[in-house]
Amino acid sequence: MKRSIYIMALGAFGIITTEFGVIGILPMVAKEFHISIDTAGWLLSGFALTIALTGPFTTLLTAHINRRTMMSLVLLLFFLSNIMSGLSPDFTTLMIARIFPALLHPVFWSVATVAAAKQVAPKDAPKAVAVVLAGLSTATVLGVPLTTYVAGLLNWRYSFIVSGVINLAAFIALATLVPSMPVKERASIKDQLVVFQNKQLWIALFSMLIMAAGMFATYSFLAEYLGKISHMNDTEISLMLLLFGGAGIAGNWVAGIALSRNIILTTRIFLLSMIVIHLLAYTFAGLFLPMTVIISTWGFIHTAGFLIGQTRTTTAAPEAPELATSLMVSFGNGGVMLGTFLGGYMIRTQGTQAVIWMSITLLAFCFVLSFAGNPVRSPKPADALGAAC
């Protein structure tokens, strides 16, 4: 496997750590800037909303640019954003620093996955894509505990600096060690837009939106929930988030195997399991040891959501992989924004513990939605390898 593929995986890790790393530090940011927790939540939902609105357009508009140059630009922008975030004197500046890199966030995914496949022989393409997506998977389960630990050890500002350093390392490696990737063949925009006529794709995308909303309505405020409802201190919260992330690594592997066998069944089991784990988190919120088991199990289950969305989308639209991937990223982040907004609303109006019921409602709706349209076929071997990363 070429080293350039691992470098792109490092870039993926840095980008996703930047996006979701704020989850564990939202209470600290809210306290320093004297704002409510739901207002602080816009650091995540504003980022996600920008991706949701601009993803497909930026992917199409940058399709002619050298792929190495484009990915390098994205990583450099993420580095500068993190440094600006860490130095922000007020919440408005911090929000602006978060928005700019989100504009090019989906471009990296659509470019990196296709570029990785072209770096190797056709028979090794699935493995190459899996390596890049492993950077995403690892970041979703380890990025939050990493930034939360740094924030608790030093200060929340340093968590952004750490994310920035990761992106800078990936930028330097990509710009100096990866060969140039000029665009030799470019599908016309008209040819790619045919994908919008695909009914199954729209079902998969809308399902991703609702599913992500259900996942993040509570997860976006997990640090707040553990502090206010479970009465844990900063050290204990960091430990819980680390358990959540560590269990997610194992869950990611199991989810990949399950998806390779039956996508729709895996989706339904995932949604029902998420509903049950939220009910348990509501019932045993005040008990430390039960919550330790619940959080670990939650992390194990939670990670499957991203793989489910990726697999269902690419399986539904194999004719336009870059555009389909960018649409999945947009709808997924639209779900993150929606879930964070609704979760913040529940906390503000009904109290912190009530946020659990918002997640349950959304996940239950998504379960009903899983019966819409034709059953999703099992993925091809390439899809399965991509999901199993």
C-alpha positions as CSV (number, residue, x, y, z in Angstrom):
1,M,0.0,0.0,0.0
2,K,1.5,3.4,-1.0
3,R,2.4,5.8,1.7
4,S,0.3,8.5,0.1
5,I,-2.8,6.6,1.1
6,Y,-1.8,6.6,4.7
7,I,-1.1,10.3,4.5
8,M,-4.6,10.9,3.3
9,A,-5.9,8.8,6.2
10,L,-4.0,11.1,8.5
11,G,-5.6,14.1,6.9
12,A,-9.0,12.4,7.4
13,F,-8.2,11.9,11.1
14,G,-7.3,15.6,11.5
15,I,-10.4,16.9,9.7
16,I,-12.9,14.8,11.7
17,T,-11.1,15.5,15.0
18,T,-11.5,19.2,14.2
19,E,-15.2,18.7,13.5
20,F,-16.3,16.6,16.4
21,G,-13.6,17.5,18.9
22,V,-15.6,20.4,20.3
23,I,-18.2,18.0,21.7
24,G,-16.3,17.4,24.9
25,I,-15.4,21.0,25.5
26,L,-18.7,22.7,24.9
27,P,-19.4,23.2,28.7
28,M,-16.0,24.9,29.1
29,V,-16.5,27.2,26.1
30,A,-20.0,28.1,27.4
31,K,-18.6,28.9,30.8
32,E,-15.7,31.1,29.6
33,F,-17.9,33.2,27.2
34,H,-20.9,33.3,29.5
35,I,-23.3,31.7,27.0
36,S,-25.8,28.9,27.3
37,I,-24.9,25.4,26.3
38,D,-27.3,25.4,23.4
39,T,-25.6,28.5,22.0
40,A,-22.2,26.9,22.4
41,G,-23.6,23.9,20.5
42,W,-23.6,26.1,17.3
43,L,-19.8,25.4,17.2
44,L,-20.8,21.9,16.0
45,S,-24.2,22.6,14.3
46,G,-22.9,25.7,12.5
47,F,-20.0,23.7,11.1
48,A,-22.4,20.9,10.1
49,L,-24.9,23.3,8.5
50,T,-22.2,24.9,6.3
51,I,-21.2,21.5,5.1
52,A,-24.8,20.5,4.4
53,L,-25.5,23.6,2.3
54,T,-22.3,23.8,0.3
55,G,-20.9,20.2,0.0
56,P,-22.2,19.2,-3.4
57,F,-21.5,22.6,-5.0
58,T,-17.9,22.9,-3.8
59,T,-17.3,19.3,-4.9
60,L,-18.6,20.0,-8.4
61,L,-16.8,23.4,-8.7
62,T,-13.4,22.1,-7.7
63,A,-13.5,18.9,-9.8
64,H,-11.0,20.3,-12.3
65,I,-8.3,21.2,-9.7
66,N,-5.2,19.0,-9.2
67,R,-6.3,16.6,-6.5
68,R,-3.1,16.9,-4.4
69,T,-3.3,20.6,-4.5
70,M,-7.0,20.5,-3.5
71,M,-6.5,18.2,-0.5
72,S,-3.4,20.2,0.6
73,L,-5.5,23.4,0.5
74,V,-8.2,21.8,2.6
75,L,-5.7,20.7,5.3
76,L,-4.0,24.1,5.4
77,L,-7.3,25.8,5.9
78,F,-8.1,23.4,8.7
79,F,-4.8,24.1,10.4
80,L,-5.3,27.9,10.2
81,S,-8.9,27.5,11.5
82,N,-7.8,25.6,14.5
83,I,-5.1,28.1,15.4
84,M,-7.6,31.0,15.0
85,S,-10.1,29.1,17.1
86,G,-7.6,28.5,19.9
87,L,-6.7,32.3,20.0
88,S,-10.3,33.6,19.6
89,P,-11.0,36.4,22.0
90,D,-14.8,36.0,21.9
91,F,-17.5,33.5,20.7
92,T,-18.2,35.4,17.5
93,T,-14.6,35.0,16.3
94,L,-14.6,31.4,17.3
95,M,-17.7,30.8,15.2
96,I,-16.2,32.5,12.2
97,A,-13.0,30.4,12.6
98,R,-15.1,27.2,12.6
99,I,-17.2,28.1,9.5
100,F,-14.4,28.7,6.9
101,P,-12.9,25.2,6.7
102,A,-16.4,23.7,6.7
103,L,-16.8,25.0,3.1
104,L,-14.2,22.6,1.8
105,H,-14.7,19.7,4.2
106,P,-16.8,17.5,1.8
107,V,-14.2,18.1,-1.0
108,F,-11.6,16.2,0.9
109,W,-13.7,13.1,1.2
110,S,-14.9,12.9,-2.4
111,V,-11.3,13.5,-3.6
112,A,-9.4,11.3,-1.1
113,T,-11.5,8.2,-1.6
114,V,-11.3,8.3,-5.4
115,A,-7.7,9.3,-5.3
116,A,-6.8,6.4,-3.0
117,A,-8.4,3.9,-5.3
118,K,-6.4,5.3,-8.3
119,Q,-3.1,4.9,-6.4
120,V,-3.1,1.2,-6.5
121,A,-4.0,-1.7,-8.9
122,P,-7.8,-2.2,-9.4
123,K,-7.8,-5.3,-7.2
124,D,-6.4,-3.3,-4.3
125,A,-8.7,-0.3,-4.7
126,P,-11.2,-1.4,-1.9
127,K,-8.3,-1.8,0.5
128,A,-7.0,1.6,-0.3
129,V,-10.4,3.3,0.2
130,A,-10.7,1.4,3.5
131,V,-7.4,2.8,4.8
132,V,-8.6,6.4,4.1
133,L,-11.9,5.8,5.7
134,A,-10.2,4.3,8.7
135,G,-8.9,7.8,9.4
136,L,-12.5,9.0,9.6
137,S,-13.6,6.1,11.8
138,T,-10.7,6.5,14.2
139,A,-11.3,10.2,14.6
140,T,-15.0,9.7,15.3
141,V,-14.2,7.4,18.2
142,L,-10.9,8.9,19.5
143,G,-11.0,12.6,18.5
144,V,-13.5,13.6,21.2
145,P,-11.7,12.0,24.2
146,L,-8.3,13.3,22.9
147,T,-9.4,16.9,22.7
148,T,-11.4,16.6,26.0
149,Y,-8.3,15.2,27.8
150,V,-6.1,18.0,26.5
151,A,-8.7,20.6,27.5
152,G,-9.0,19.1,31.0
153,L,-5.2,18.9,31.4
154,L,-4.4,22.4,30.1
155,N,-7.2,24.5,28.7
156,W,-10.0,24.2,26.0
157,R,-8.0,26.4,23.7
158,Y,-5.1,23.9,23.6
159,S,-7.5,21.2,22.2
160,F,-7.8,23.3,19.1
161,I,-4.0,23.7,18.9
162,V,-3.6,19.9,19.1
163,S,-6.1,19.5,16.2
164,G,-4.3,22.1,14.3
165,V,-0.9,20.3,14.7
166,I,-2.5,17.1,13.4
167,N,-3.8,18.9,10.3
168,L,-0.4,20.7,9.8
169,A,1.5,17.4,9.9
170,A,-0.9,15.9,7.3
171,F,-0.6,19.0,5.1
172,I,3.2,18.9,5.1
173,A,3.3,15.2,4.4
174,L,0.7,15.5,1.6
175,A,2.4,18.5,0.0
176,T,5.9,17.0,0.1
177,L,5.5,13.2,-0.1
178,V,2.5,12.6,-2.3
179,P,2.9,12.8,-6.1
180,S,1.0,15.3,-8.2
181,M,-2.5,14.2,-9.1
182,P,-3.7,16.2,-12.2
183,V,-7.3,15.7,-13.3
184,K,-7.1,13.6,-16.5
185,E,-10.7,12.6,-16.9
186,R,-13.6,14.7,-15.7
187,A,-17.2,13.7,-15.9
188,S,-19.5,16.5,-17.0
189,I,-21.7,18.1,-14.4
190,K,-24.7,17.1,-16.5
191,D,-23.7,13.5,-16.4
192,Q,-23.2,13.5,-12.6
193,L,-26.5,15.3,-12.0
194,V,-28.4,12.2,-13.3
195,V,-27.8,10.8,-9.9
196,F,-30.6,13.1,-8.5
197,Q,-33.2,11.0,-10.3
198,N,-32.3,8.0,-8.2
199,K,-35.2,7.3,-5.7
200,Q,-33.2,4.9,-3.6
201,L,-30.4,7.4,-3.2
202,W,-32.9,10.0,-1.8
203,I,-34.3,7.5,0.6
204,A,-30.8,6.7,1.8
205,L,-29.9,10.4,2.1
206,F,-33.0,11.3,4.0
207,S,-32.5,8.3,6.3
208,M,-29.0,9.5,7.0
209,L,-30.3,13.0,7.9
210,I,-32.8,11.7,10.5
211,M,-30.4,9.0,11.8
212,A,-27.6,11.5,12.3
213,A,-30.0,13.9,14.0
214,G,-31.0,11.1,16.4
215,M,-27.4,10.2,17.1
216,F,-26.3,13.7,17.8
217,A,-29.3,15.2,19.6
218,T,-27.9,13.7,22.8
219,Y,-24.3,12.9,21.9
220,S,-23.5,16.5,21.1
221,F,-24.2,17.4,24.7
222,L,-22.9,14.2,26.3
223,A,-20.3,16.1,28.4
224,E,-23.1,18.4,29.6
225,Y,-25.3,15.4,30.4
226,L,-22.6,13.5,32.3
227,G,-21.8,16.6,34.3
228,K,-25.3,17.8,35.1
229,I,-27.3,14.6,35.3
230,S,-24.6,12.0,36.2
231,H,-22.8,14.5,38.5
232,M,-19.3,13.5,37.1
233,N,-16.3,15.8,37.3
234,D,-14.1,16.7,34.4
235,T,-11.7,13.7,34.9
236,E,-14.6,11.3,35.0
237,I,-16.2,12.8,31.9
238,S,-12.9,12.4,30.1
239,L,-12.8,8.8,31.1
240,M,-16.3,8.2,29.9
241,L,-15.6,9.8,26.5
242,L,-12.4,7.6,26.3
243,L,-14.5,4.5,27.0
244,F,-17.0,5.6,24.4
245,G,-14.3,6.0,21.8
246,G,-12.4,2.9,22.6
247,A,-15.5,0.7,22.4
248,G,-16.3,2.4,19.1
249,I,-13.2,1.0,17.5
250,A,-14.4,-2.6,18.1
251,G,-18.0,-1.6,17.1
252,N,-16.7,-0.2,13.9
253,W,-15.2,-3.6,12.9
254,V,-18.3,-5.5,13.9
255,A,-20.6,-3.1,12.0
256,G,-18.5,-3.5,8.8
257,I,-18.9,-7.3,8.9
258,A,-22.6,-7.0,9.5
259,L,-23.1,-4.5,6.7
260,S,-21.3,-6.8,4.3
261,R,-24.0,-9.4,4.9
262,N,-27.2,-7.4,5.1
263,I,-27.4,-3.7,5.0
264,I,-31.1,-3.1,5.9
265,L,-31.1,-5.6,8.8
266,T,-28.0,-4.1,10.2
267,T,-29.6,-0.7,9.9
268,R,-32.7,-1.8,11.8
269,I,-30.7,-3.5,14.6
270,F,-28.6,-0.4,15.0
271,L,-31.6,1.9,15.4
272,L,-33.3,-0.4,17.9
273,S,-30.1,-0.8,19.9
274,M,-29.6,3.0,19.9
275,I,-33.1,3.5,21.3
276,V,-32.6,1.0,24.0
277,I,-29.2,2.5,25.1
278,H,-30.7,6.0,25.3
279,L,-33.5,4.6,27.5
280,L,-30.9,3.0,29.8
281,A,-28.9,6.2,29.9
282,Y,-32.0,8.0,31.0
283,T,-33.0,5.4,33.6
284,F,-29.5,5.0,35.2
285,A,-28.1,8.4,34.7
286,G,-27.3,9.0,38.4
287,L,-25.4,5.7,38.9
288,F,-21.7,5.8,38.1
289,L,-21.0,2.1,37.5
290,P,-24.1,1.4,35.4
291,M,-23.3,4.5,33.4
292,T,-19.8,3.2,32.7
293,V,-21.2,0.1,31.1
294,I,-23.9,2.1,29.3
295,I,-21.4,4.6,27.8
296,S,-19.1,1.8,26.7
297,T,-22.0,0.0,25.0
298,W,-23.3,3.3,23.5
299,G,-19.9,3.9,21.9
300,F,-19.8,0.4,20.5
301,I,-23.2,0.9,18.8
302,H,-22.9,4.6,17.9
303,T,-20.0,4.2,15.4
304,A,-22.0,2.0,13.1
305,G,-24.2,5.0,12.1
306,F,-21.5,6.5,9.9
307,L,-20.8,3.2,8.2
308,I,-24.4,2.6,7.6
309,G,-24.9,6.0,5.9
310,Q,-21.7,5.5,3.8
311,T,-22.7,2.0,2.6
312,R,-26.3,2.7,1.9
313,T,-25.5,5.8,-0.2
314,T,-22.6,4.4,-2.3
315,T,-24.6,1.2,-2.9
316,A,-27.6,3.2,-4.1
317,A,-25.6,5.4,-6.5
318,P,-22.4,3.6,-7.8
319,E,-22.6,5.6,-11.1
320,A,-21.5,8.9,-9.4
321,P,-19.3,8.0,-6.4
322,E,-17.8,11.5,-5.8
323,L,-21.1,13.3,-5.9
324,A,-22.9,10.6,-3.9
325,T,-20.2,10.8,-1.3
326,S,-20.4,14.5,-1.0
327,L,-24.2,14.3,-0.8
328,M,-23.9,11.7,2.0
329,V,-21.5,14.1,3.9
330,S,-23.9,17.0,3.4
331,F,-27.0,15.1,4.6
332,G,-25.1,13.5,7.5
333,N,-23.8,16.9,8.6
334,G,-27.3,18.3,8.1
335,G,-28.4,15.7,10.6
336,V,-25.7,16.7,13.0
337,M,-26.8,20.3,12.8
338,L,-30.5,19.3,13.2
339,G,-29.9,17.0,16.1
340,T,-27.6,19.5,17.9
341,F,-30.2,22.3,17.4
342,L,-33.1,20.1,18.6
343,G,-31.1,18.8,21.5
344,G,-30.1,22.3,22.6
345,Y,-33.8,23.3,22.4
346,M,-34.8,20.4,24.6
347,I,-32.2,21.3,27.2
348,R,-33.2,25.0,27.2
349,T,-36.9,24.3,27.5
350,Q,-37.3,20.9,29.2
351,G,-34.0,20.4,31.0
352,T,-30.8,18.5,30.3
353,Q,-32.1,15.0,30.9
354,A,-35.1,15.5,28.6
355,V,-32.7,15.6,25.6
356,I,-32.7,11.8,25.6
357,W,-36.3,11.8,24.4
358,M,-35.5,13.9,21.4
359,S,-32.9,11.2,20.3
360,I,-35.4,8.4,20.9
361,T,-38.1,10.1,18.8
362,L,-35.8,10.7,15.8
363,L,-34.3,7.2,15.9
364,A,-37.8,5.7,16.1
365,F,-38.8,7.7,13.1
366,C,-35.8,6.6,11.2
367,F,-36.6,2.9,12.1
368,V,-40.0,3.4,10.5
369,L,-38.4,5.0,7.5
370,S,-36.2,1.9,7.0
371,F,-39.3,0.1,5.6
372,A,-39.7,2.7,2.8
373,G,-38.7,1.9,-0.8
374,N,-37.1,-1.3,-2.0
375,P,-34.8,-3.3,0.4
376,V,-31.2,-2.2,0.0
377,R,-29.2,-5.0,-1.6
378,S,-26.1,-6.4,0.0
379,P,-22.9,-4.5,-1.0
380,K,-20.4,-5.7,-3.5
381,P,-17.1,-6.8,-2.1
382,A,-15.6,-3.4,-2.7
383,D,-18.4,-1.8,-0.6
384,A,-18.0,-4.3,2.1
385,L,-14.3,-3.7,2.4
386,G,-14.9,0.0,2.5
387,A,-17.4,-0.4,5.3
388,A,-15.3,-2.8,7.3
389,C,-12.6,-0.2,7.8
